[in-house]
Amino acid sequence: MKKILYVSSILLSAYAFPQFSVNVQIPSYLSDSDIYLYGFNGSKEILYSKAKISNNKAVFKVDKKYVGMMRAFFQKTNSSVNMVSENKNIDFKVELDSKNKFSNVTFNDQTNQLFSNDVEQQKKKELILPALIQIKDYYKPSENFYISLESEISLLSKDDQAMYEAHPFLDFYNKNQKFSVQEKATELKPQDYIDFYSKSGEYLETSLILKPSLINYLNVSKSNVEGGVDKLLEAVNLETPRGQTILSELIDIFNTYNMDKLKQKYLSEGNNLKCTINDRLASTLKSNNNTEIGAKMPNNTFVNAIHTKAKSLYDIKSSKKIVVFWSSTCSHCEAELPKLLEKYDKLKAQNIEIVGLSLDSNLDEFKSKANIYPWVSDSEGKGWYSSYGDTYNISATPTYFVLDADNKIISKPNHVADVLDYLKVN
């Protein structure tokens, strides 16, 4: 019995302590900021930890194994830092300029030093190397500048795979970047992509390569996109987690680019699956089904509302509601929302209310802009990390919904002119 208890205590200890931590030295300006750490499942960000801040140090504790790309989001500055996790401790320092914008990020752990250096080298390869090769032709081999150019060209042309031997995720990331780089997409054939998706190991979903590579795959399959998607989904098998994650990504891409026919086809395939559905696909299906014409729009509880005493979207009673997702930094919103303002009195006369849900990260900027408009406005102050994206399938601003008195979606106009035309307001 004592031996069993001893083993149990070891197991409890394993669960009680984190797998690894992320430690960030921050300037005092960020000491009162909410800072979040996200991992990835395809392009979907998964919240792993919220930082505990003390003495200008933010510490994230991660209690489960994770290998892949991660992102720290600093809400006060609406800024992010990408990093690589090998399920080991990560340590970096953030510096701000005089305007409190990120000026420098310095990593102290070996993995992210290697990753940062590699990113910098890749930029130089793409932007500087071709120019250096051209410039070299204007100098004689005996000249010192020619010799310096040769040295730099040799350094930038070097591809030392040996340095990745102890870093399998970085090795995967480095070798497969070609699938996500648009300029290299035309060098690959559709079958190259299919082989990549069907044969890649566990790192694909956490690499941030999946979504951009799928966009490139659709581009190289443009002569028959639907046929290309069908062939891809057959190869990856929709009854597997990999196949379902790829289906989810494709539905999101079709939604973003208004490819409605393809979106509806593959949304139906997802809804008709009889096997166990993974969380990634389940989330995509739910957010799309929640916002189809005829569906009752999910309620939203207000947290920073202005121009109303209502506590939620459902509390606002009107014959119709226009729900618009916007932000104070969105140029299209700047162009379109004043046109709603011009017709606001006519809308109110028909008992039509407007509710603006903002994807701002700075609440002061939100309130400054929202106070220009007389309608109900609210924001969670979390930017694109707001719950609106997942709940209402929002991928761009402005996005409009028209609801009836029972909060059922009766129209999803693309632009403000479509909103006014649908409601016959001129």
PABALUM-28678 format. One line per 4 residues: number of its first residue (from 1); their letters; for each residue x, y, z of C-alpha. Coordinates in nm, 2 decimals, decimal comma, padded with zeros to 4 digits. Layout:
<nodes>
NUM) A) X Y Z  ... $
</nodes>
This chain:
<nodes>
1) MKKI) 00,00 00,00 00,00  00,28 00,24 00,09  00,44 00,18 -00,25  00,12 00,26 -00,43 $
5) LYVS) 00,08 00,58 -00,24  00,43 00,68 -00,32  00,37 00,62 -00,70  00,04 00,82 -00,67 $
9) SILL) 00,22 01,11 -00,51  00,47 01,12 -00,80  00,18 01,13 -01,04  00,02 01,41 -00,85 $
13) SAYA) 00,34 01,60 -00,85  00,37 01,57 -01,22  00,02 01,72 -01,26  00,08 01,99 -01,00 $
17) FPQF) 00,39 02,14 -01,17  00,40 02,30 -01,52  00,57 02,14 -01,82  00,76 02,47 -01,88 $
21) SVNV) 00,74 02,84 -01,82  00,78 03,15 -02,04  00,96 03,44 -01,86  00,94 03,79 -02,00 $
25) QIPS) 01,13 04,10 -01,88  00,90 04,39 -01,95  00,92 04,77 -01,91  00,72 04,93 -01,62 $
29) YLSD) 00,47 05,06 -01,88  00,34 04,70 -01,93  00,33 04,61 -01,56  -00,05 04,67 -01,55 $
33) SDIY) -00,12 04,51 -01,89  -00,30 04,18 -01,95  -00,06 03,95 -02,13  -00,17 03,62 -02,28 $
37) LYGF) 00,02 03,32 -02,42  -00,13 03,13 -02,71  -00,05 02,81 -02,90  -00,18 02,70 -03,23 $
41) NGSK) -00,40 02,44 -03,39  -00,37 02,53 -03,76  -00,44 02,90 -03,77  -00,66 02,89 -03,46 $
45) EILY) -00,50 03,03 -03,15  -00,55 02,84 -02,83  -00,51 03,02 -02,50  -00,25 02,84 -02,28 $
49) SKAK) -00,18 03,09 -02,00  -00,23 03,44 -01,87  00,08 03,60 -01,73  00,14 03,67 -01,36 $
53) ISNN) 00,32 04,00 -01,34  00,56 04,11 -01,06  00,86 04,34 -01,05  00,85 04,40 -01,42 $
57) KAVF) 00,85 04,03 -01,50  00,57 03,84 -01,67  00,56 03,47 -01,61  00,35 03,22 -01,80 $
61) KVDK) 00,31 02,86 -01,66  00,22 02,60 -01,92  00,09 02,28 -01,76  00,07 02,06 -02,08 $
65) KYVG) 00,32 01,95 -02,34  00,35 02,18 -02,63  00,59 02,18 -02,92  00,55 02,44 -03,20 $
69) MMRA) 00,49 02,81 -03,25  00,35 03,03 -02,97  00,25 03,39 -02,94  00,25 03,63 -02,65 $
73) FFQK) -00,01 03,90 -02,68  00,04 04,23 -02,49  -00,31 04,38 -02,47  -00,20 04,74 -02,36 $
77) TNSS) 00,01 04,79 -02,68  -00,19 04,56 -02,90  00,14 04,39 -02,99  00,25 04,02 -03,02 $
81) VNMV) 00,57 03,83 -03,00  00,61 03,50 -03,19  00,84 03,23 -03,04  00,91 02,86 -03,06 $
85) SENK) 00,83 02,61 -02,78  01,02 02,28 -02,75  00,84 02,21 -02,43  01,13 02,39 -02,25 $
89) NIDF) 01,16 02,72 -02,07  01,16 03,03 -02,28  01,32 03,36 -02,17  01,30 03,70 -02,35 $
93) KVEL) 01,31 04,07 -02,29  01,08 04,33 -02,45  01,18 04,70 -02,50  00,96 04,99 -02,60 $
97) DSKN) 01,04 05,31 -02,79  00,94 05,67 -02,68  00,59 05,61 -02,82  00,55 05,28 -02,62 $
101) KFSN) 00,57 05,07 -02,94  00,79 04,75 -02,95  01,14 04,85 -03,04  01,33 04,53 -02,96 $
105) VTFN) 01,28 04,17 -02,85  01,58 03,98 -02,72  01,56 03,60 -02,66  01,79 03,44 -02,41 $
109) DQTN) 01,71 03,07 -02,47  01,90 02,88 -02,73  01,60 02,77 -02,94  01,46 03,11 -02,99 $
113) QLFS) 01,80 03,27 -03,05  01,84 03,02 -03,33  01,49 03,09 -03,46  01,53 03,47 -03,45 $
117) NDVE) 01,87 03,45 -03,63  01,72 03,22 -03,89  01,42 03,45 -03,95  01,67 03,74 -04,00 $
121) QQKK) 01,88 03,54 -04,24  01,58 03,44 -04,44  01,48 03,81 -04,48  01,83 03,89 -04,60 $
125) KELI) 01,83 03,60 -04,84  01,50 03,72 -04,99  01,56 04,09 -05,00  01,94 04,15 -05,00 $
129) LPAL) 02,11 03,85 -05,16  01,98 03,90 -05,51  02,10 04,27 -05,50  02,44 04,17 -05,37 $
133) IQIK) 02,49 03,92 -05,65  02,40 04,19 -05,91  02,63 04,45 -05,74  02,92 04,22 -05,74 $
137) DYYK) 02,94 04,23 -06,12  03,04 04,59 -06,11  03,36 04,53 -05,92  03,69 04,35 -05,99 $
141) PSEN) 03,78 04,04 -05,80  04,09 04,21 -05,67  03,89 04,50 -05,51  03,83 04,48 -05,13 $
145) FYIS) 03,46 04,55 -05,17  03,43 04,26 -05,41  03,59 04,04 -05,15  03,35 04,16 -04,89 $
149) LESE) 03,06 04,10 -05,12  03,18 03,75 -05,18  03,20 03,69 -04,81  02,85 03,81 -04,74 $
153) ISLL) 02,70 03,63 -05,04  02,87 03,31 -04,92  02,73 03,36 -04,57  02,38 03,43 -04,69 $
157) SKDD) 02,39 03,13 -04,93  02,50 02,89 -04,67  02,23 02,64 -04,56  02,36 02,46 -04,25 $
161) QAMY) 02,11 02,19 -04,18  02,34 02,04 -03,90  02,24 02,32 -03,66  01,88 02,19 -03,66 $
165) EAHP) 01,97 01,83 -03,56  01,89 01,90 -03,19  01,58 02,10 -03,28  01,33 01,88 -03,47 $
169) FLDF) 01,05 02,13 -03,48  01,28 02,40 -03,63  01,41 02,15 -03,88  01,05 02,08 -03,99 $
173) YNKN) 00,97 02,45 -04,00  01,28 02,54 -04,20  01,24 02,26 -04,46  00,87 02,32 -04,52 $
177) QKFS) 00,85 02,70 -04,53  00,84 02,67 -04,91  00,48 02,55 -04,89  00,37 02,87 -04,72 $
181) VQEK) 00,57 03,13 -04,92  00,36 03,27 -05,20  00,66 03,34 -05,43  00,75 02,97 -05,42 $
185) ATEL) 00,40 02,83 -05,47  00,43 02,81 -05,85  00,74 02,60 -05,82  00,53 02,32 -05,65 $
189) KPQD) 00,27 02,09 -05,80  -00,07 02,02 -05,64  00,05 01,66 -05,56  00,35 01,81 -05,37 $
193) YIDF) 00,10 01,98 -05,13  -00,11 01,67 -05,10  00,19 01,46 -05,01  00,30 01,73 -04,76 $
197) YSKS) -00,04 01,73 -04,58  -00,08 01,35 -04,58  00,28 01,26 -04,48  00,37 01,54 -04,23 $
201) GEYL) 00,41 01,44 -03,87  00,27 01,61 -03,56  00,43 01,95 -03,61  00,21 02,06 -03,90 $
205) ETSL) -00,08 02,18 -03,69  00,15 02,39 -03,46  00,38 02,53 -03,73  00,17 02,82 -03,87 $
209) ILKP) 00,24 02,68 -04,21  -00,10 02,51 -04,26  -00,33 02,80 -04,36  -00,10 02,99 -04,59 $
213) SLIN) 00,00 02,67 -04,76  -00,37 02,58 -04,82  -00,42 02,92 -04,98  -00,12 02,85 -05,21 $
217) YLNV) -00,26 02,50 -05,28  -00,59 02,66 -05,39  -00,40 02,90 -05,61  -00,21 02,63 -05,79 $
221) SKSN) -00,53 02,43 -05,83  -00,72 02,73 -05,96  -00,81 02,56 -06,29  -01,03 02,33 -06,08 $
225) VEGG) -01,04 02,44 -05,72  -01,34 02,21 -05,62  -01,17 01,91 -05,78  -00,85 01,99 -05,60 $
229) VDKL) -01,02 02,02 -05,27  -01,20 01,69 -05,32  -00,87 01,52 -05,40  -00,70 01,67 -05,10 $
233) LEAV) -00,97 01,58 -04,85  -00,98 01,22 -04,99  -00,61 01,19 -04,93  -00,61 01,33 -04,58 $
237) NLET) -00,93 01,14 -04,47  -01,20 01,34 -04,31  -01,24 01,08 -04,03  -00,89 01,17 -03,90 $
241) PRGQ) -00,80 01,48 -03,69  -00,56 01,60 -03,96  -00,84 01,58 -04,23  -01,09 01,76 -04,00 $
245) TILS) -00,85 02,04 -03,92  -00,78 02,09 -04,29  -01,15 02,09 -04,37  -01,20 02,35 -04,09 $
249) ELID) -00,92 02,57 -04,23  -01,07 02,54 -04,58  -01,42 02,64 -04,46  -01,27 02,95 -04,29 $
253) IFNT) -01,07 03,04 -04,61  -01,39 03,01 -04,82  -01,57 03,23 -04,57  -01,30 03,50 -04,57 $
257) YNMD) -01,29 03,52 -04,94  -01,66 03,51 -04,99  -01,64 03,18 -05,19  -01,99 03,10 -05,07 $
261) KLKQ) -02,07 02,80 -05,30  -01,76 02,61 -05,19  -01,81 02,71 -04,82  -02,16 02,57 -04,82 $
265) KYLS) -02,06 02,25 -04,99  -01,78 02,17 -04,75  -01,98 02,30 -04,45  -02,24 02,04 -04,54 $
269) EGNN) -01,98 01,77 -04,56  -01,86 01,86 -04,21  -02,21 01,87 -04,07  -02,29 01,53 -04,22 $
273) LKCT) -01,98 01,35 -04,08  -02,09 01,05 -03,87  -01,75 01,00 -03,69  -01,62 01,18 -03,38 $
277) INDR) -01,55 01,54 -03,46  -01,23 01,71 -03,32  -01,25 02,04 -03,14  -01,11 02,24 -03,43 $
281) LAST) -01,38 02,14 -03,67  -01,66 02,14 -03,41  -01,58 02,51 -03,34  -01,59 02,60 -03,71 $
285) LKSN) -01,92 02,42 -03,77  -02,07 02,58 -03,46  -01,97 02,94 -03,55  -02,10 02,90 -03,91 $
289) NNTE) -02,42 02,73 -03,81  -02,48 03,00 -03,54  -02,47 03,27 -03,81  -02,66 03,11 -04,10 $
293) IGAK) -02,97 03,29 -04,23  -03,26 03,18 -04,02  -03,05 03,09 -03,71  -03,11 03,28 -03,38 $
297) MPNN) -02,80 03,49 -03,33  -02,62 03,39 -03,01  -02,67 03,64 -02,73  -02,38 03,87 -02,62 $
301) TFVN) -02,34 04,00 -02,27  -02,21 04,36 -02,27  -01,90 04,45 -02,08  -01,82 04,81 -02,18 $
305) AIHT) -02,14 04,93 -02,34  -02,22 05,29 -02,41  -02,55 05,46 -02,51  -02,76 05,19 -02,33 $
309) KAKS) -02,86 05,05 -02,00  -02,92 04,71 -02,16  -02,71 04,42 -02,03  -02,70 04,21 -02,34 $
313) LYDI) -02,79 04,20 -02,71  -03,12 04,03 -02,64  -03,22 04,30 -02,40  -03,24 04,55 -02,68 $
317) KSSK) -03,60 04,54 -02,81  -03,68 04,66 -03,16  -03,86 04,54 -03,47  -03,52 04,48 -03,63 $
321) KIVV) -03,15 04,52 -03,53  -02,85 04,59 -03,74  -02,55 04,43 -03,57  -02,22 04,56 -03,71 $
325) FWSS) -01,87 04,43 -03,61  -01,62 04,71 -03,65  -01,31 04,87 -03,51  -01,18 05,23 -03,47 $
329) TCSH) -00,87 05,14 -03,68  -01,06 04,99 -03,97  -01,05 05,21 -04,28  -01,35 05,04 -04,44 $
333) CEAE) -01,55 05,11 -04,12  -01,44 05,48 -04,14  -01,59 05,49 -04,49  -01,91 05,30 -04,42 $
337) LPKL) -02,03 05,38 -04,06  -02,09 05,75 -04,14  -02,34 05,64 -04,40  -02,53 05,45 -04,14 $
341) LEKY) -02,52 05,77 -03,92  -02,68 05,97 -04,20  -02,98 05,73 -04,20  -03,00 05,67 -03,83 $
345) DKLK) -03,31 05,89 -03,77  -03,49 05,71 -04,05  -03,39 05,38 -03,90  -03,51 05,48 -03,55 $
349) AQNI) -03,84 05,59 -03,70  -03,89 05,24 -03,82  -03,80 05,10 -03,48  -03,47 04,96 -03,61 $
353) EIVG) -03,17 04,98 -03,37  -02,80 04,95 -03,45  -02,56 04,76 -03,22  -02,19 04,80 -03,29 $
357) LSLD) -01,96 04,54 -03,14  -01,60 04,66 -03,17  -01,28 04,46 -03,21  -01,07 04,73 -03,06 $
361) SNLD) -00,79 04,64 -02,82  -00,77 04,99 -02,67  -01,09 05,08 -02,49  -01,01 05,46 -02,48 $
365) EFKS) -00,98 05,46 -02,86  -01,30 05,25 -02,88  -01,50 05,50 -02,67  -01,36 05,80 -02,84 $
369) KANI) -01,48 05,67 -03,18  -01,80 05,51 -03,06  -01,92 05,83 -02,89  -01,95 05,98 -03,24 $
373) YPWV) -02,23 05,74 -03,32  -02,55 05,75 -03,12  -02,63 05,38 -03,13  -02,54 05,11 -02,88 $
377) SDSE) -02,17 05,01 -02,88  -01,97 04,77 -02,69  -01,62 04,62 -02,69  -01,43 04,35 -02,49 $
381) GKGW) -01,11 04,55 -02,55  -00,93 04,24 -02,67  -00,89 04,32 -03,04  -00,90 04,01 -03,26 $
385) YSSY) -00,87 03,80 -02,94  -01,23 03,89 -02,86  -01,49 03,62 -02,83  -01,67 03,77 -03,13 $
389) GDTY) -01,45 03,59 -03,38  -01,54 03,24 -03,26  -01,90 03,31 -03,16  -02,01 03,50 -03,47 $
393) NISA) -01,75 03,37 -03,73  -01,60 03,72 -03,78  -01,30 03,74 -04,01  -01,31 04,10 -04,13 $
397) TPTY) -01,45 04,44 -04,04  -01,71 04,57 -04,10  -01,93 04,27 -04,09  -02,31 04,32 -04,08 $
401) FVLD) -02,61 04,11 -03,97  -02,98 04,21 -03,98  -03,19 04,05 -03,70  -03,57 04,04 -03,66 $
405) ADNK) -03,75 04,10 -03,34  -03,67 03,75 -03,21  -03,30 03,79 -03,29  -03,31 03,56 -03,59 $
409) IISK) -03,07 03,64 -03,87  -03,27 03,76 -04,17  -02,99 03,91 -04,38  -02,61 03,91 -04,40 $
413) PNHV) -02,53 04,22 -04,61  -02,18 04,27 -04,74  -02,17 04,65 -04,73  -02,36 04,94 -04,57 $
417) ADVL) -02,54 05,00 -04,91  -02,67 04,65 -04,90  -02,80 04,70 -04,54  -02,99 05,01 -04,64 $
421) DYLK) -03,12 04,86 -04,96  -03,25 04,55 -04,77  -03,42 04,77 -04,51  -03,56 04,99 -04,79 $
425) VN) -03,41 05,31 -04,63  -03,30 05,58 -04,88 $
</nodes>
